[in-house]
Amino acid sequence: MKKDQDLVSKLIKNVLGQIGHSLVSGQLTNILSLRTPADVHAPETYLQSLTKDMTYFDGIVRKIVSFSDPVDRLKWAALLPIVNIHELGEKSLK
């Protein structure tokens, strides 16, 4: 956990430094063009992360289709992003 905190503080310092430099030089034209260090990005491809996101998708969608009540469908549809967040949290703890 300490390693993650160090990484986040390092990233924030880096981004704030770039913003400060842009402000001082008067060239804050595109905030989206800020660079981030490579070590903050996930070491997996987009396809690999997509397969992890879709792990429970089929089962939950089958459950959603089985309900006729729209409220129950909405409850189960809201479960999809929660499961993905849970999976992300579980993997970061390992």
Secondary structure, DSSP 4 states (H G I P E B T S, - for coil): -HHHHHHHHHHHHHHHHHHHHHHHHT----GGG----GGGS-SS-HHHHHHHHTTTHHHHHHHHHH--SHHHHHHHHHHHHHHHHHHHHHHHH-
